[in-house]
Amino acid sequence: MRTPDDQRANKWLARILDSNHILWMIFLLSMLESIILPVPLELVLIPLLIHERDRWFSIATVALAGCLVGATIGYTIGVFFFDTAGQWLIEWFGVSAEFSEFQQDFSEHGFATLLLVGITPIPFQVGMLAAGSSNYPYLLFFLAALIARGIRYYGLALLVIWLGERILNWWEQHQQRLGWGVLAVGIAIYLLVVLN
């Protein structure tokens, strides 16, 4: 039985989902998630894609665009403000050890490392700041972010289209294992590329 609070929440959610501004909201959330929000955008995208299946391409495109704008901002912080804002972001996310490890891998295999971090659950902020602080060519950084995050957002959209609400239940149960699995596969591919 639905309580009045459930009914109000459903009306509020329906009003947001039917809003003409939903794509702008996704753009902004994606941009902020790529810079400072430690909450995965997928938690918002999966229910939205289930409700708005006919707009899956627009939603994935807007999420990708927001991420690329945020990635550009993060890259710029790495270039010009790494010693201040960049260090603060690393400490705020608690990824100092990951950043040090990433910097070493990045200096040896920049593009492949950026692809890997863009697809896996490793915070993308690590890649943006390392690329910017090392003056990695922006166009290569942008291309790696475009490919990696494109795979992530369009792949998620297609999964939701194909599997519907089953993917939401599955995601809630297996998101951490999936992330580590993708990381393991990504590392294996990375090692194959690097060692050959």
Secondary structure, 3 states (H helix, E strand, C coil): CCCHHHHHHHHHHHHHHCCCCHHHHHHHHHHHHHHCCCCCCHHHHHHHHHHCHHHHHHHHHHHHHHHHHHHHHHHHHHHHCHHHHHHHHHHHHCCHHHHHHHHHHHHHCHHHHHHHHHHCCCCHHHHHHHHHHCCCCHHHHHHHHHHHHHHHHHHHHHHHHHHCHHHHHHHHHHHHHHHHHHHHHHHHHHHHHHHC
